[in-house]
Amino acid sequence: MLPEPRRRRGPAVEPVTCPPDPFRTGEAVRRLEPGESTTARWGLQAIG
């Protein structure tokens, strides 16, 4: 936790497109050649 006045008031959310440690496992890694692109979509939903 950060000391005042820098204490954060909300969570940080980072979209990911692969499982943990992808460079070691090679699982679900997308390799793009020069000029290629990729698109990902994600969202958040409040529960409760």
Buried (B, 14 or more C-beta within 10 A) or exposed (E): EEEEEEEEEEEEEEEEEEEEEBEEEEEEEEEEEEEEEEEEEEEEEEEE
